[in-house]
Amino acid sequence: MEGQRQESHATLTLAQAHFNNGEYAEAEALYSAYIRRCACAASSDESPGRIF
């Protein structure tokens, strides 16, 4: 699960970099993919950002 957290963090970091550069479509695609992954993981009770 640690790899999923690192991948999630990398995805969010990249999305923020695109946003900061004014590349909004790219940022939106990455944020949307992250949200979909979280929603799917939550429905299977395996959230990638789960703390406990």
N, CA, C and O atoms as a printed pandas DataFrame, in Angstrom:
     atom_number atom_name residue_name chain_id  residue_number  x_coord  y_coord  z_coord
0              1         N          MET        A               1    0.825   -1.193    0.000
1              2        CA          MET        A               1    0.000    0.000    0.000
2              3         C          MET        A               1    0.870    1.258    0.000
3              4         O          MET        A               1    0.419    2.320   -0.429
4              5         N          GLU        A               2    2.096    1.148    0.472
5              6        CA          GLU        A               2    2.998    2.302    0.489
6              7         C          GLU        A               2    3.252    2.819   -0.923
7              8         O          GLU        A               2    3.322    4.030   -1.134
8              9         N          GLY        A               3    3.390    1.916   -1.887
9             10        CA          GLY        A               3    3.598    2.321   -3.268
10            11         C          GLY        A               3    2.429    3.118   -3.811
11            12         O          GLY        A               3    2.619    4.053   -4.590
12            13         N          GLN        A               4    1.212    2.753   -3.403
13            14        CA          GLN        A               4    0.029    3.493   -3.837
14            15         C          GLN        A               4    0.050    4.907   -3.292
15            16         O          GLN        A               4   -0.327    5.850   -3.988
16            17         N          ARG        A               5    0.490    5.063   -2.044
17            18        CA          ARG        A               5    0.561    6.408   -1.457
18            19         C          ARG        A               5    1.577    7.261   -2.191
19            20         O          ARG        A               5    1.324    8.433   -2.469
20            21         N          GLN        A               6    2.730    6.678   -2.508
21            22        CA          GLN        A               6    3.757    7.429   -3.228
22            23         C          GLN        A               6    3.258    7.814   -4.617
23            24         O          GLN        A               6    3.485    8.932   -5.078
24            25         N          GLU        A               7    2.577    6.878   -5.282
25            26        CA          GLU        A               7    2.034    7.157   -6.608
26            27         C          GLU        A               7    0.977    8.254   -6.535
27            28         O          GLU        A               7    0.938    9.140   -7.389
28            29         N          SER        A               8    0.126    8.198   -5.523
29            30        CA          SER        A               8   -0.908    9.219   -5.348
30            31         C          SER        A               8   -0.284   10.582   -5.103
31            32         O          SER        A               8   -0.724   11.584   -5.667
32            33         N          HIS        A               9    0.742   10.618   -4.259
33            34        CA          HIS        A               9    1.424   11.883   -3.972
34            35         C          HIS        A               9    2.074   12.423   -5.243
35            36         O          HIS        A               9    2.008   13.622   -5.511
36            37         N          ALA        A              10    2.698   11.551   -6.022
37            38        CA          ALA        A              10    3.339   11.977   -7.264
38            39         C          ALA        A              10    2.304   12.516   -8.250
39            40         O          ALA        A              10    2.551   13.510   -8.932
40            41         N          THR        A              11    1.151   11.863   -8.323
41            42        CA          THR        A              11    0.084   12.318   -9.218
42            43         C          THR        A              11   -0.394   13.705   -8.821
43            44         O          THR        A              11   -0.567   14.577   -9.672
44            45         N          LEU        A              12   -0.608   13.906   -7.524
45            46        CA          LEU        A              12   -1.072   15.215   -7.057
46            47         C          LEU        A              12   -0.013   16.292   -7.262
47            48         O          LEU        A              12   -0.342   17.425   -7.613
48            49         N          THR        A              13    1.248   15.950   -7.048
49            50        CA          THR        A              13    2.336   16.907   -7.256
50            51         C          THR        A              13    2.411   17.312   -8.722
51            52         O          THR        A              13    2.566   18.492   -9.038
52            53         N          LEU        A              14    2.303   16.339   -9.612
53            54        CA          LEU        A              14    2.342   16.628  -11.043
54            55         C          LEU        A              14    1.131   17.458  -11.463
55            56         O          LEU        A              14    1.259   18.392  -12.255
56            57         N          ALA        A              15   -0.033   17.120  -10.937
57            58        CA          ALA        A              15   -1.239   17.892  -11.254
58            59         C          ALA        A              15   -1.076   19.339  -10.816
59            60         O          ALA        A              15   -1.444   20.255  -11.553
60            61         N          GLN        A              16   -0.533   19.554   -9.633
61            62        CA          GLN        A              16   -0.339   20.916   -9.133
62            63         C          GLN        A              16    0.668   21.674   -9.991
63            64         O          GLN        A              16    0.495   22.867  -10.241
64            65         N          ALA        A              17    1.715   20.997  -10.442
65            66        CA          ALA        A              17    2.705   21.640  -11.310
66            67         C          ALA        A              17    2.054   22.083  -12.623
67            68         O          ALA        A              17    2.299   23.193  -13.097
68            69         N          HIS        A              18    1.237   21.225  -13.202
69            70        CA          HIS        A              18    0.525   21.600  -14.431
70            71         C          HIS        A              18   -0.385   22.800  -14.174
71            72         O          HIS        A              18   -0.434   23.733  -14.976
72            73         N          PHE        A              19   -1.098   22.771  -13.059
73            74        CA          PHE        A              19   -1.998   23.875  -12.724
74            75         C          PHE        A              19   -1.215   25.178  -12.576
75            76         O          PHE        A              19   -1.620   26.216  -13.099
76            77         N          ASN        A              20   -0.092   25.115  -11.860
77            78        CA          ASN        A              20    0.728   26.312  -11.645
78            79         C          ASN        A              20    1.274   26.878  -12.949
79            80         O          ASN        A              20    1.517   28.080  -13.052
80            81         N          ASN        A              21    1.469   26.014  -13.951
81            82        CA          ASN        A              21    1.971   26.454  -15.252
82            83         C          ASN        A              21    0.851   26.878  -16.196
83            84         O          ASN        A              21    1.097   27.193  -17.360
84            85         N          GLY        A              22   -0.374   26.883  -15.691
85            86        CA          GLY        A              22   -1.499   27.280  -16.523
86            87         C          GLY        A              22   -1.992   26.181  -17.446
87            88         O          GLY        A              22   -2.793   26.435  -18.346
88            89         N          GLU        A              23   -1.521   24.968  -17.231
89            90        CA          GLU        A              23   -1.924   23.817  -18.052
90            91         C          GLU        A              23   -3.120   23.149  -17.375
91            92         O          GLU        A              23   -3.015   22.069  -16.794
92            93         N          TYR        A              24   -4.248   23.826  -17.473
93            94        CA          TYR        A              24   -5.421   23.427  -16.700
94            95         C          TYR        A              24   -6.034   22.111  -17.162
95            96         O          TYR        A              24   -6.501   21.328  -16.335
96            97         N          ALA        A              25   -6.041   21.858  -18.447
97            98        CA          ALA        A              25   -6.617   20.603  -18.950
98            99         C          ALA        A              25   -5.818   19.404  -18.437
99           100         O          ALA        A              25   -6.395   18.394  -18.035
100          101         N          GLU        A              26   -4.493   19.522  -18.452
101          102        CA          GLU        A              26   -3.642   18.438  -17.959
102          103         C          GLU        A              26   -3.846   18.233  -16.461
103          104         O          GLU        A              26   -3.937   17.103  -15.982
104          105         N          ALA        A              27   -3.916   19.348  -15.731
105          106        CA          ALA        A              27   -4.131   19.265  -14.283
106          107         C          ALA        A              27   -5.479   18.624  -13.988
107          108         O          ALA        A              27   -5.583   17.765  -13.112
108          109         N          GLU        A              28   -6.506   19.036  -14.711
109          110        CA          GLU        A              28   -7.839   18.475  -14.486
110          111         C          GLU        A              28   -7.860   16.973  -14.744
111          112         O          GLU        A              28   -8.487   16.221  -13.998
112          113         N          ALA        A              29   -7.182   16.540  -15.790
113          114        CA          ALA        A              29   -7.152   15.109  -16.103
114          115         C          ALA        A              29   -6.499   14.318  -14.971
115          116         O          ALA        A              29   -6.982   13.249  -14.599
116          117         N          LEU        A              30   -5.410   14.840  -14.430
117          118        CA          LEU        A              30   -4.726   14.145  -13.335
118          119         C          LEU        A              30   -5.548   14.159  -12.053
119          120         O          LEU        A              30   -5.655   13.142  -11.369
120          121         N          TYR        A              31   -6.126   15.309  -11.728
121          122        CA          TYR        A              31   -6.971   15.384  -10.527
122          123         C          TYR        A              31   -8.168   14.448  -10.660
123          124         O          TYR        A              31   -8.531   13.763   -9.704
124          125         N          SER        A              32   -8.781   14.416  -11.837
125          126        CA          SER        A              32   -9.941   13.551  -12.059
126          127         C          SER        A              32   -9.564   12.080  -11.923
127          128         O          SER        A              32  -10.307   11.299  -11.330
128          129         N          ALA        A              33   -8.421   11.705  -12.468
129          130        CA          ALA        A              33   -7.962   10.317  -12.346
130          131         C          ALA        A              33   -7.725    9.960  -10.886
131          132         O          ALA        A              33   -8.063    8.860  -10.449
132          133         N          TYR        A              34   -7.142   10.888  -10.129
133          134        CA          TYR        A              34   -6.899   10.651   -8.701
134          135         C          TYR        A              34   -8.216   10.464   -7.948
135          136         O          TYR        A              34   -8.344    9.560   -7.122
136          137         N          ILE        A              35   -9.183   11.318   -8.235
137          138        CA          ILE        A              35  -10.483   11.233   -7.560
138          139         C          ILE        A              35  -11.182    9.921   -7.907
139          140         O          ILE        A              35  -11.761    9.276   -7.032
140          141         N          ARG        A              36  -11.131    9.522   -9.183
141          142        CA          ARG        A              36  -11.740    8.244   -9.573
142          143         C          ARG        A              36  -11.083    7.081   -8.836
143          144         O          ARG        A              36  -11.762    6.165   -8.372
144          145         N          ARG        A              37   -9.758    7.126   -8.735
145          146        CA          ARG        A              37   -9.038    6.053   -8.039
146          147         C          ARG        A              37   -9.436    6.009   -6.570
147          148         O          ARG        A              37   -9.628    4.930   -6.011
148          149         N          CYS        A              38   -9.560    7.170   -5.945
149          150        CA          CYS        A              38   -9.977    7.217   -4.539
150          151         C          CYS        A              38  -11.396    6.693   -4.377
151          152         O          CYS        A              38  -11.684    5.950   -3.438
152          153         N          ALA        A              39  -12.280    7.076   -5.288
153          154        CA          ALA        A              39  -13.672    6.628   -5.210
154          155         C          ALA        A              39  -13.763    5.117   -5.375
155          156         O          ALA        A              39  -14.520    4.452   -4.668
156          157         N          CYS        A              40  -12.992    4.583   -6.305
157          158        CA          CYS        A              40  -13.002    3.129   -6.513
158          159         C          CYS        A              40  -12.419    2.414   -5.304
159          160         O          CYS        A              40  -12.942    1.385   -4.876
160          161         N          ALA        A              41  -11.348    2.949   -4.759
161          162        CA          ALA        A              41  -10.719    2.334   -3.591
162          163         C          ALA        A              41  -11.643    2.408   -2.385
163          164         O          ALA        A              41  -11.720    1.461   -1.602
164          165         N          ALA        A              42  -12.341    3.519   -2.233
165          166        CA          ALA        A              42  -13.258    3.675   -1.099
166          167         C          ALA        A              42  -14.409    2.687   -1.200
167          168         O          ALA        A              42  -14.867    2.153   -0.190
168          169         N          SER        A              43  -14.873    2.446   -2.411
169          170        CA          SER        A              43  -15.983    1.508   -2.575
170          171         C          SER        A              43  -15.548    0.081   -2.287
171          172         O          SER        A              43  -16.372   -0.768   -1.948
172          173         N          SER        A              44  -14.242   -0.186   -2.424
173          174        CA          SER        A              44  -13.730   -1.515   -2.086
174          175         C          SER        A              44  -13.043   -1.497   -0.725
175          176         O          SER        A              44  -12.447   -2.490   -0.307
176          177         N          ASP        A              45  -13.132   -0.341   -0.026
177          178        CA          ASP        A              45  -12.561   -0.158    1.311
178          179         C          ASP        A              45  -11.051   -0.297    1.345
179          180         O          ASP        A              45  -10.496   -0.788    2.329
180          181         N          GLU        A              46  -10.371    0.133    0.271
181          182        CA          GLU        A              46   -8.915    0.106    0.221
182          183         C          GLU        A              46   -8.403    1.466   -0.222
183          184         O          GLU        A              46   -7.684    1.568   -1.216
184          185         N          SER        A              47   -8.766    2.505    0.505
185          186        CA          SER        A              47   -8.387    3.867    0.144
186          187         C          SER        A              47   -6.880    4.009    0.042
187          188         O          SER        A              47   -6.164    3.578    0.947
188          189         N          PRO        A              48   -6.366    4.611   -1.056
189          190        CA          PRO        A              48   -4.927    4.779   -1.204
190          191         C          PRO        A              48   -4.329    5.731   -0.175
191          192         O          PRO        A              48   -3.151    5.607    0.159
192          193         N          GLY        A              49   -5.107    6.670    0.330
193          194        CA          GLY        A              49   -4.593    7.623    1.300
194          195         C          GLY        A              49   -4.970    7.285    2.719
195          196         O          GLY        A              49   -4.865    8.128    3.610
196          197         N          ARG        A              50   -5.401    6.083    2.939
197          198        CA          ARG        A              50   -5.889    5.673    4.250
198          199         C          ARG        A              50   -4.788    5.731    5.301
199          200         O          ARG        A              50   -3.688    5.229    5.073
200          201         N          ILE        A              51   -5.068    6.330    6.429
201          202        CA          ILE        A              51   -4.069    6.524    7.481
202          203         C          ILE        A              51   -4.045    5.353    8.451
203          204         O          ILE        A              51   -2.972    4.977    8.923
204          205         N          PHE        A              52   -5.175    4.775    8.757
205          206        CA          PHE        A              52   -5.216    3.709    9.755
206          207         C          PHE        A              52   -5.379    2.361    9.136
207          208         O          PHE        A              52   -5.431    1.357    9.846
